[in-house]
């Protein structure tokens, strides 16, 4: 064999190289263990930054948001298609979230025991019969969003508070809910029916009275106006509440005073004048007697069948009744009818709020959904699917939103329309208000008795 034998020098060099390799290997292993420890303990600048970034992204909502997420939403005039489409898009963005929808027309009553027992859903849309955001705040059921709201960004990376049309209600300086729906109450009519009969849209209280008389005398309807007596808050939003503002020299603060249950507010001069207008409407025979016991769906059906010419309602009307709208029916909308000639319209906004349960099991997913909900695309989806506006500054001109919604937006952007703040009475006081208004409009009590009832109810709560 001609192979060379290593010399002593070569052997020494080989030994040194082997020792160096072993030392380097040991050094690498030691360094690896050190880094692992730093990572697990959160030490090391780079590691800490990565962990902080990961936590921040989890809080704000990204693909790492995961786990069970339950949402409760009422299904009424807006239907459920808007929610389902928004939730489907949310699911695409957060595939590791398992969504549970607790929804339906009676969901508020069905879920009430769980709220009381401290086992609520993570996220709640507060709307419909059996719901009251103010009461939920008083019952300490909702998460305090005050600090979160200051800098919260939506999924488009825009500051949420800068995007809203209607600001949140504050309870003793704190925020627990965000208004999601920007709707409006008002009085609706059929433009085609009016055009065919030579009737004109009323611009003020006097023209409403005179046009109603013309409609009544025509004999073509049972009565000019119908409303749902079973739920008198439709009448409040569509007619009465705007009258309070009109008779307070267009000063909307009267509604805030009512919500605050200010002593004497329900016996104030603007209230007396507003109730006098209601008595004029009542005594002129404008209201259909069928209104008293009827529910919202039946009253809306009579309106669509041209048994009546006017109905106080909300912007969800078209969507809620879409299967029953006769061919050629063209919705007209008036924010208010109690203003004097030349006076401004008063738009009484309606909002349905959203909140996160104080005892939410997955608050990270709940916040992520909140941030997804308050994006322009979600607002457009909501408008297209429900016929109502999302509470976000979104351009609907190129959307598939209805003509009614787009025309309503013209009022909101007009200098001749005053948009009142959204307020919500204490639940007990609101119940007295509804019962008293129904009694007033059926001539069972006087305006003075209406005011007495309200003052007593407010005083009881103030105690």
Secondary structure, DSSP 4 states (H G I P E B T S, - for coil): --PPPPPHHHHHHHHHHHHHHHHHHHHHHHHHHHHHHHHHHT-SHHHHHHHHHHHHHHHH--TT--EEEEEEEE-STT-SHHHHHHHHHHHHH-TTEEEEEEEETTHHHHHHHHHHHT---SEEEE-STT--HHHHHHTT-B---HHHHHH-B-TTS-BHHHH-SSPPP-BTTB---EE-EEEEEEEEEEHHHHHHHT-----SHHHHHHHHHHHHHHTSSSEEEE--GGGTHHHIIIIIHHHHHHTTTT-THHHHHHHTT-TTGGGSHHHHHHHHHHHHHHHTT-B-GGGTT--HHHHHHHHHTTSEEEEEEETTHHHHTTTTPPTT--EEEES-S-SPTTPPEEE-EE--EEEEBTT-S-HHHHHHHHHHHTSHHHHHHHHHHHSSEESS----TTS---HHHHHHHHHHT-TTEEEPPP----HHHHHHHHHHHHHHHTTSS-HHHHHHHHHHHHHHHH-
